[in-house]
Each structure stands twice: as structure tokens, then as C-alpha cells.
């Protein structure tokens, strides 16, 4: 997504969401994915429209959503900057898009601290999300087109990290992005794949 943005100094610039995709990394049932992240808006009091996420999609074949999507973390600051979403997307029995998700509420903006996120990609379709050491979401069944636990029982070949700007959850707030060294960032300290 590209937007025209007027910077605090009055300059008008084009801004674009950014994404990094892993290469040569696989993640399989029986493993956990753990990462430590920090969102830093230009203005913490005006951060709407920043949409950081770490996720995977399409590993199971058949396009989206049949191939599956796991959102290990999404924070849609335009909707609620202290809510962390964990989600899964798939095709239902009739082929329609289905999803399950849950929001964890921090009581303060997600951007106030570093956070450790862990996702346990369990065998037999047990999926567990953790936020700062506390279980935040668990899925043990879903009516998937392929018959659960598919596609959530297959090797995942890519992890995506992005900071989207604006979009469906709401427009980018005037103070959220900033420019240069004072601009908004989504930092990743580490990503680990752990054998359980």
C-alpha cells in the first residue's frame, strides 16, 4: 500500500508498507517459533494505522485461504493499540474463508515495551500462542476443507515480518509514522525455531 503523507516539517512524501520474508527456513509440527519484538511509533499518543505482524501463509497449497495462514502476532493500532491478535485462517467445509482468533489486552499500548511471542506448532493440530509467557490463544480443532488438522499439520517454509501502514484496520494517523531517525519502527531482536 502506498499513501501520500505530509511530514511534520511540511514535506509531502510517498510512504509504503514494508515486509521481510525468510528464505531457506522451515518450521514443522512439533516445533515452536519464538521471537522478541518492539513497535516504536513516531508519536505514541497518535499511532493509529501502524499494523505490525509476524505471520505465515499458503504452505498447504490450493491458494489462500485453503493453504492456511497463521498470524503469530498482529497489532492493529487504529482499532486498539493495546490489543495483540493471534489468528488462523483456512477454507471451511464449503470452501469459504473461515478463521479463529483471539485478542490479548495488555492494559497499555503494545508499543510501550518489548514483547516475547511464542507459537507452539503442536502435533495433531494443537496450536498454542503465548504472549510474554502467558498463554493467549489455543486451537485444538477447526472444520477445515481438508479435514483438520490439515493444513495445520504440514511444514511451513516461510515466515513474514511486516509493518503495514493503514489499510483495513484504519487510516494512518498524522503522527504515527514520522521520518528519518525519528520514524516509526518495528524491531525484531531475534526469531528462534525450537524443537519440542
Protein Blocks (a to p, Z undefined) as FASTA:
>chain_A
ZZddddfkopacdddddddddehiacdehiacddddddddfblmlmghiacddddehklg
giaaklopadfbacdfklomkbccdddddddfkopacdddddddehiafklpccdddddd
dehhiacddeehiafbdcfbdcdfkopabfklcccfbdcddddeehjnopcdfklnogaj
lbccdddfbdcdddZZ
